[in-house]
Amino acid sequence: MKTLEKEHGPDKQAYFSLQELAIRWRCSRPTVYNRLRSMGAQVLDFAAPGKKGKKAVSAAVVSQIESKKTKRLA
């Protein structure tokens, strides 16, 4: 079974799910929520208002967050 990363390459994916970001950033899903909230990121939400549903974050937002949080070791 192919994964999206193998099928489209690591940087060719247009959107990431919260679970994919947790794996990519090596953290828990609640930490992903906190990081997105602290950066003011916009999330694509497929659920009706007040309901649980799938959420997706654009690859452009992910790369902005990663570039802002990347630090040089001293």
C-alpha positions in Angstrom: 0.0 0.0 0.0 1.4 3.4 -1.0 1.4 6.3 1.3 0.8 9.9 0.1 4.4 10.8 0.8 5.7 7.9 -1.4 3.2 8.6 -4.1 3.6 12.4 -4.4 7.0 13.0 -2.7 7.6 14.7 0.7 7.1 18.3 -0.5 4.6 17.8 -3.3 1.6 17.3 -1.0 -0.9 20.2 -1.1 -2.4 19.6 2.3 -1.5 17.8 5.5 -3.8 16.2 8.0 -3.2 16.8 11.7 -2.0 13.2 12.2 0.5 13.6 9.3 1.8 16.8 10.9 2.2 15.0 14.3 4.3 12.3 12.6 6.2 14.9 10.6 7.0 17.1 13.6 7.4 14.1 16.0 4.9 15.3 18.5 1.4 14.6 19.7 -1.8 15.8 17.9 -2.6 18.2 20.8 0.8 19.8 20.4 0.0 20.2 16.6 -3.2 22.0 17.6 -1.2 24.3 20.0 1.5 25.1 17.4 -1.1 25.9 14.8 -3.1 28.0 17.2 0.0 29.9 18.4 1.0 30.7 14.9 -2.5 31.8 13.9 -2.6 29.3 11.1 -5.7 28.9 9.0 -7.0 25.3 8.8 -9.3 23.8 6.2 -12.2 22.2 8.2 -14.6 19.9 6.4 -17.0 19.5 9.3 -20.3 21.3 9.8 -20.2 24.0 12.4 -20.0 22.5 15.9 -19.2 19.0 14.6 -16.1 16.9 14.6 -14.5 16.4 11.2 -11.4 16.2 9.1 -9.1 19.2 9.1 -6.3 19.9 6.7 -3.4 22.4 6.7 -1.9 23.7 3.4 1.7 22.9 2.6 2.5 26.6 2.4 1.3 27.2 6.0 3.4 24.2 7.1 6.5 25.4 5.4 6.0 28.9 6.9 5.7 27.4 10.4 8.7 25.2 9.9 10.9 28.1 8.6 9.9 30.4 11.5 10.6 27.6 14.1 13.8 26.4 12.6 16.9 27.6 14.6 20.6 27.5 14.1 22.5 25.6 16.8 25.1 27.7 18.6 
